[in-house]
Amino acid sequence: MPTPPETVQLFNLKTMSGVFPGARTQVFQRLRLQGSKSAGDPTDNNPVWAHLRWYDEPAACVLFAASGDDGAQTPLLRIENPPKETIVTQVAEALRPMDRRPLCCGNCRFLTEASAKTPDGFPAGQCQWRSAPPADASEPTLPNEPLLGHQSVLALGCDQWEPRRSPLAVDTVPGANAQALPPMPKAAEFSAVATKKKGQSRWRWWRALVMKLFERQKDAPSGAKEGTAHSALVERSGVGAGTEPCFVCQGRLANLSALVVESAEGDKQTYSLWRCRNCYSYFLSDWVDRWERLDSLETEEHHYRLAPAEAQFVLAQSAQIKGSDHPTGRERRTDQRLWFEQFLHARQPLSHQIKLGR
């Protein structure tokens, strides 16, 4: 049974040391909490951030919410010996008397049961959200590729999130046979440099064939990739790939695609798709570099949370341009820029920052 907030103990009774974020726990997730009243209630439009932290000796997890202008952490509830398979249900039930609910995939009606788990042992489900048929017939119909749709039950809810009425099956039954998804292949594994370094001549013809097939798939138009969407799920090499932290968990973001366009003001603008290696969440970054026009080091960046089906649309847009991550020819990619502007219209970003230096 959850412990009332007023009885939450902030100290380790064995050592009498203070529980400080990051000092006495190495496992945590970020959640957003939304008002659980009617859909038209004003609190529904003002979700608050919270931290779900896991502790040992004694085993427990504590949910902290940021409060006040200084962002101080306030304990909301404590759950003793929480099994990972039922954590979403327990947190949702504990927050019900507070008129709050967690905005996570495990509490969304579009997530269905899947025999999979994340690398840190949390259940993963299959996102079944699909958008309406494209109005533009030139846009490809997205395949129902299972590997692209997995999401952790604690993954942050996207803009398509809708509350579920009954607990998720994967969240109520321990997944003894569940397996973590295989890691995504890296583009560097297919590169000529990686092939040369291996230096095994008897396998050279096989590596050359694999690399040729990969290049053909990468350069093919997006419509030709239908039915083989899993081959597009490849980590790119480059600055920031695998080093940026996830917005939700302690995983690292893998870069899947990048498209460089010219902004309406003439600046270099890059749309990048990211996927967490741990909770499988998808994020889209919109990065603008203004140094060429303003002769300064000013950059601006927005991050958005995407559903798996939306991520496939972004992959298809990047696949239409050969060398989409290179700024050469960006002034001719007006159609792609307009598509992204319409795609992101009226979306609330997870983060927005302006930097005046590197």
Disulfide bonds with the S-S distance in Angstrom:
none
